[in-house]
């Protein structure tokens, strides 16, 4: 993936808007969204929780746990019950189930 830079936007608008116009509108949009443009997902929390909690596990064991927990977070997206829960709660539940599955 490539980063969208200001010069790309200026090229796209063919001189109709300035860099200041684009930056001002970006701030208007971000403020309207309350800066909620990419909140962490359960998938993101899984990685962080596992990396910070299982520091003495082998790399293979960590990878196996992460794979299972992340798969479970993907399954949770299918059920509306889980959509209404905090991503961190879904991640923790996924990790706990993954631990049970690895025993």
C-alpha positions in Angstrom: 0.0 0.0 0.0 1.1 3.5 -0.7 0.6 6.6 1.4 -1.8 9.3 0.1 0.3 12.5 0.1 -0.8 16.1 -0.3 0.8 16.3 -3.7 -1.4 13.4 -4.9 -4.5 15.2 -3.7 -3.4 18.5 -5.3 -2.8 16.6 -8.6 -6.3 15.1 -8.4 -8.0 18.4 -7.9 -6.1 20.0 -10.8 -5.5 23.3 -9.1 -9.1 23.8 -8.0 -8.1 23.6 -4.3 -5.0 24.6 -2.3 -3.1 22.5 0.2 -4.7 24.7 2.9 -8.2 24.0 1.6 -7.6 20.3 1.7 -6.0 20.4 5.2 -8.9 22.5 6.5 -11.5 20.1 5.1 -9.6 17.2 6.6 -9.9 18.8 10.0 -13.6 19.5 9.5 -14.2 15.8 8.6 -12.1 14.5 11.5 -13.8 16.7 14.0 -17.2 15.6 12.7 -16.2 12.0 13.2 -14.7 12.9 16.6 -11.5 11.5 15.3 -13.0 8.0 15.3 -11.5 6.9 12.1 -9.8 3.6 12.9 -10.5 2.3 16.4 -8.6 -0.8 17.5 -10.3 -4.1 16.6 -10.5 -7.3 18.6 -7.8 -8.6 16.2 -5.5 -5.7 17.2 -6.1 -6.4 20.9 -5.3 -10.1 20.5 -1.8 -9.3 19.3 -1.1 -6.8 22.0 -2.5 -8.9 24.9 -0.7 -12.0 23.8 2.6 -10.2 23.2 2.5 -8.5 26.6 1.2 -11.4 28.7 3.0 -14.5 27.4 6.6 -13.3 27.4 8.1 -16.7 28.5 6.4 -18.8 25.9 8.2 -20.2 22.9 7.7 -18.5 19.5 5.9 -21.5 18.1 3.5 -21.6 21.1 2.8 -17.9 20.7 2.2 -18.2 17.0 -0.2 -21.1 17.6 -2.1 -19.1 20.3 -2.3 -16.0 18.2 -3.6 -17.9 15.2 -6.3 -19.6 17.2 -7.3 -16.4 19.1 -7.4 -14.3 15.9 -9.4 -16.9 14.1 -11.9 -16.8 17.0 -12.1 -13.0 16.7 -12.9 -13.4 13.0 -15.7 -15.8 13.9 -17.1 -13.3 16.4 -17.8 -10.8 13.6 -20.4 -13.2 12.2 -22.6 -13.1 15.4 -24.3 -9.8 16.2 -24.0 -10.6 19.9 -20.3 -10.0 19.7 -20.6 -6.9 17.6 -22.1 -5.1 20.5 -19.2 -6.0 22.9 -16.0 -4.1 23.4 -13.2 -5.3 21.1 -10.9 -5.8 24.1 -13.5 -8.1 25.7 -13.9 -10.1 22.5 -10.1 -10.4 22.3 -9.7 -11.6 25.8 -12.5 -14.1 25.4 -10.9 -15.4 22.2 -7.5 -15.8 24.0 -9.1 -17.7 26.8 -10.9 -20.0 24.5 -7.7 -20.4 22.4 -5.8 -21.4 25.6 -8.4 -24.0 26.3 -8.1 -25.4 22.8 -4.3 -25.7 23.1 -4.4 -27.9 26.3 
